[in-house]
Amino acid sequence: MPPMLEIVAKALALVAVVGIGLGIKRLGWASKDDFTLFSRLVLTVTLPCALITSFNGYTLDRARLTLTALGLGLGVAQQALAYLFTLRHPRRERAFAVLHGGNFNIGAFATPYIGGFMGPQAMIYSTLFDIGGAFAGAGTGYAWGMSLAGEPGGHRLRDVVRTLSRSPVFVTYLGLLLLKLFDLRLPDLVITFTSVIGAANPFLAMLMIGIGLELDLDSGKYRTAARLLAIRYASAAVAAVAFWTLLPFPAEVRLVLVMVVFSPIAAMIAGFTGKAGLDVQLSAFMTSVSLVIGIVAMPVLYLVLHAA
């Protein structure tokens, strides 16, 4: 099969799995409530195993840790932009904007998606970026958003640390990063086990997205969603151009960065929104729209830039 045709086939296969998820939900075989079960399977079992497998044979170039700083920097910048563009709005609307402005669903979405296109090596680059993005989403964004929402004690450092420590993907990231920094490898028996389970990750992750996809919303809230999503993706486009044209990395690394900035809103944000007493319905709608955008934008970017 020609390389370009193979790339298109992989993209369509991943989108088709999302369609299967939507289909089984419409048939009544699964409901949107089952999203929680699939999310737990992906985030606690298949994705950590896939990451462990891909990281084990990778020799960490410490210069690549710049990717983590880029993830943190872009997340904070998007949060600041969301705050500035809603400066004249009530505090709780600013809180909602900040929470949704600088975070990325890389672990459960972009990493298996990119892995399906580009293989295990590319997953490592998205993972390094995601470590910084997780600090931005569950760190600065959480603290800032909760403070604006006026939740008593909701922005304490221990709450941020607790949020990060309860993320199996984030803990896996840190553990693997420490192993690589000390040049340690896991036993082959462990990798054999993780490779079998990790192979199921792309399918389960895309199926989960299809099951969780919801695009219904009260008509009066569409304008708010459109404004906040426009801020998110305008800044993502600027970042993508800067990453592609200015960074001194190989084309494969820059391509991964361009793709991950169009990752959907992180799944944890809906939980933060509920905890702050903000609009969970609007949050779920924006997350679903961002999933659709990611499903379309990431393979298109790959096809265009891979051929460049």
C-alpha positions in Angstrom: 0.0 0.0 0.0 1.4 3.5 -0.9 2.5 5.4 2.3 -0.1 8.3 1.8 -2.9 5.8 1.3 -1.8 3.9 4.4 -1.9 7.1 6.4 -5.4 7.9 5.2 -6.5 4.4 6.0 -5.2 4.7 9.5 -7.0 8.0 10.0 -10.3 6.6 8.7 -9.9 3.5 10.9 -9.6 5.5 14.0 -12.5 7.7 13.1 -14.5 4.6 12.3 -13.9 3.3 15.8 -15.3 6.6 17.2 -18.3 5.9 14.9 -18.7 2.4 16.4 -18.8 4.0 19.8 -21.5 6.4 18.7 -23.4 3.5 17.0 -23.5 1.2 20.0 -24.7 4.0 22.1 -27.5 4.7 19.7 -28.4 1.0 19.6 -28.6 1.0 23.4 -25.7 -1.4 23.8 -23.9 1.3 25.8 -24.9 4.6 27.3 -23.1 7.8 28.0 -22.8 6.7 31.6 -20.5 3.9 30.4 -18.0 6.5 29.4 -16.7 6.5 33.0 -16.0 2.8 32.8 -14.1 3.0 29.5 -12.3 6.1 30.7 -11.0 4.2 33.8 -9.9 1.3 31.6 -8.0 3.5 29.3 -6.5 5.9 31.8 -5.6 3.3 34.4 -4.8 0.2 32.4 -4.3 0.3 28.6 -2.7 3.8 28.2 -0.1 3.3 31.1 0.8 -0.1 29.6 1.2 1.5 26.1 3.4 4.2 27.5 5.5 1.8 29.5 6.1 -0.3 26.4 7.0 2.7 24.2 9.2 4.3 26.8 11.2 1.2 27.7 13.3 1.2 24.5 13.7 5.0 24.4 16.9 6.8 25.3 16.0 10.1 26.7 17.6 13.1 25.1 17.5 15.7 27.9 17.1 18.4 25.3 13.6 16.9 24.7 12.6 18.0 28.2 12.0 21.4 26.5 8.8 19.8 25.2 7.5 19.7 28.8 8.3 23.4 29.3 6.4 24.1 26.0 3.4 22.2 27.3 3.3 24.2 30.5 4.0 27.5 28.8 1.3 27.1 26.2 -1.3 26.1 28.8 -0.6 29.1 31.0 -0.6 31.4 28.0 -4.0 30.1 26.9 -5.4 30.6 30.4 -4.1 34.2 30.5 -5.7 34.9 27.1 -9.0 33.4 28.2 -8.9 35.6 31.3 -8.1 38.8 29.3 -10.8 38.2 26.7 -13.4 37.8 29.5 -12.1 40.6 31.7 -15.4 42.5 31.5 -17.5 39.5 32.4 -18.5 38.4 35.9 -15.9 36.5 37.9 -17.6 33.1 37.6 -17.6 33.5 33.8 -13.9 34.3 33.9 -13.4 31.3 36.1 -15.1 29.1 33.5 -13.0 30.6 30.7 -9.7 30.0 32.6 -10.5 26.4 33.4 -11.3 25.7 29.8 -8.5 27.8 28.2 -5.3 25.9 28.8 -5.4 22.2 29.0 -5.1 19.2 26.6 -6.6 15.7 26.5 -3.3 14.2 25.3 -3.1 11.0 27.4 -6.5 9.5 26.5 -6.9 11.1 23.0 -3.8 12.6 21.3 -1.3 10.0 22.4 -3.2 6.9 21.1 -4.3 8.9 18.0 -0.7 9.9 17.2 0.6 6.5 18.0 -1.8 5.1 15.4 -0.3 7.4 12.8 3.3 7.6 13.7 4.2 4.7 16.0 5.5 4.4 19.6 8.3 6.9 19.2 5.9 9.8 18.5 4.0 8.8 21.7 7.0 9.8 23.7 7.1 13.3 22.4 3.4 13.8 23.1 3.9 12.4 26.6 6.7 14.8 27.4 4.5 17.7 26.2 1.6 16.4 28.3 3.6 16.4 31.5 3.8 20.2 31.2 0.2 20.4 30.0 -1.0 18.5 33.0 0.8 20.9 35.4 -0.9 23.8 33.6 -4.4 22.2 33.5 -4.4 20.7 37.0 -2.0 23.3 38.5 -2.3 26.9 37.4 -5.6 26.5 35.7 -7.2 24.7 38.6 -5.9 27.2 41.2 -6.7 30.3 39.2 -10.2 29.0 38.1 -11.2 27.9 41.6 -10.0 31.2 43.0 -12.1 33.2 40.6 -15.1 31.0 41.2 -14.9 31.8 44.9 -14.8 28.3 46.2 -13.5 28.5 49.8 -10.1 26.8 50.0 -10.6 25.4 46.5 -7.3 26.7 45.2 -4.9 25.4 47.9 -1.7 23.8 46.8 -2.5 20.5 48.4 -5.7 20.2 46.3 -3.6 20.7 43.2 -1.0 18.1 44.3 -3.9 15.7 45.2 -5.4 16.1 41.7 -2.1 15.3 40.0 -1.3 12.4 42.3 -4.7 10.8 41.6 -4.0 10.8 37.8 -2.7 7.3 36.8 -1.4 8.7 33.5 0.4 11.6 35.2 2.0 9.2 37.8 3.0 6.9 35.0 4.6 9.8 33.2 6.6 10.9 36.2 7.7 7.3 37.0 8.9 6.7 33.4 10.6 10.0 33.3 12.5 9.2 36.5 13.5 5.8 35.1 14.9 7.4 32.0 16.7 10.1 33.9 18.5 7.4 35.8 19.0 5.2 32.7 17.0 2.3 34.2 14.9 -0.3 32.2 12.1 -2.5 33.2 12.5 -6.3 32.9 11.6 -7.9 29.6 8.8 -10.0 31.3 7.1 -6.8 32.3 7.3 -5.3 28.9 5.9 -8.4 27.3 2.9 -8.1 29.6 2.4 -4.3 29.0 2.8 -4.7 25.2 -0.2 -7.1 25.1 -2.4 -4.8 27.1 -1.1 -1.6 25.5 -2.0 -2.9 22.1 -5.7 -2.5 23.0 -5.3 1.2 23.8 -6.0 2.9 20.4 -9.2 0.9 20.0 -10.5 1.4 23.5 -9.6 5.1 23.6 -11.4 5.9 20.3 -14.4 3.7 21.3 -14.6 5.7 24.6 -14.6 9.0 22.7 -17.5 7.8 20.6 -19.5 6.7 23.6 -18.9 10.0 25.4 -19.6 12.3 22.5 -22.5 14.6 23.3 -23.4 17.6 21.1 -26.7 18.8 22.6 -26.9 22.2 24.3 -29.4 24.9 25.3 -29.5 27.4 22.4 -28.6 30.4 24.5 -25.2 28.9 25.4 -23.8 28.4 21.9 -22.4 31.9 21.7 -20.4 31.5 24.9 -19.0 28.1 23.6 -18.1 29.6 20.2 -16.3 32.5 21.8 -14.2 30.4 24.2 -13.4 27.8 21.6 -12.4 30.5 19.1 -9.9 31.8 21.7 -8.6 28.3 22.3 -8.1 27.4 18.6 -6.8 30.8 17.5 -4.0 30.6 20.1 -3.4 26.9 19.1 -3.0 27.9 15.5 -0.4 30.6 16.4 1.4 28.1 18.6 1.4 25.5 15.8 2.9 27.9 13.3 5.6 28.9 15.8 6.4 25.3 16.7 6.7 24.2 13.1 8.8 27.1 11.8 10.9 28.2 14.8 11.8 25.1 16.9 15.2 23.5 16.2 13.8 19.9 16.4 13.5 17.2 13.8 10.4 17.3 11.6 8.8 14.3 13.4 9.0 16.1 16.8 7.6 19.4 15.4 4.8 17.5 13.7 3.8 15.9 16.9 3.8 19.3 18.7 1.6 20.8 15.9 -0.9 18.0 16.3 -1.1 18.0 20.1 -2.0 21.7 20.3 -5.3 20.8 18.7 -6.0 18.1 21.3 -9.4 18.3 22.9 -10.2 19.8 26.3 -9.0 17.6 29.1 -11.5 15.2 30.6 -10.8 16.3 34.1 -12.0 19.9 33.3 -15.7 18.8 33.6 -15.0 17.6 37.1 -13.3 20.8 38.0 -16.3 22.7 36.6 -18.7 20.8 38.7 -16.6 21.2 41.8 -16.6 25.0 41.3 -20.4 25.0 40.8 -20.1 26.3 37.2 -22.0 25.2 34.1 -21.2 21.5 33.6 -23.6 21.2 30.6 -21.6 23.9 28.7 -18.4 22.2 29.7 -19.5 18.8 28.4 -20.6 20.4 25.1 -17.3 22.3 24.6 -15.4 19.1 25.4 -17.4 17.2 22.8 -16.9 19.8 20.1 -13.2 19.9 20.8 -13.2 16.1 20.4 -14.8 16.5 16.9 -12.3 19.2 16.0 -9.4 17.0 17.2 -10.6 14.0 15.2 -10.7 16.1 12.0 -7.8 18.5 12.5 -5.0 16.1 13.7 -5.1 13.7 10.7 -5.4 16.6 8.3 -2.4 18.3 9.8 -0.5 15.1 9.6 -1.3 14.5 6.0 -0.4 18.1 5.0 2.8 18.5 7.0 4.0 14.9 6.5 4.0 15.5 2.8 5.7 18.9 3.1 
